[in-house]
């Protein structure tokens, strides 16, 4: 196996770990919706690369309309990732989430 193939397999393994971690986290939201605030206060490494809309849609009773409304209030673009948020955007998202959950 060449170095390129080994690197590719390692990267695929890491990507699968990130996807699995995100999936477990999303499932845990069903039990405790307030955990979504943690994603913006102190995001885990595997949450940083997630889109903000994906994180918000994982919250029970948050559909596309409510997610769009919250993101618009915070001034977050539709393709923004958690790692791209400014401090102000994080604060507004947290405030809006706390008011709605």
Secondary structure, DSSP 4 states (H G I P E B T S, - for coil): --HHHHHHHHHHHHHHHHHHHHHHHHHHHTT-TTHHHHHHHS--HHHHTSBHHHHHHTSTT--HHHHHHHHHHHT--TT-BGGG--HHHHHHHHHHHHHH-
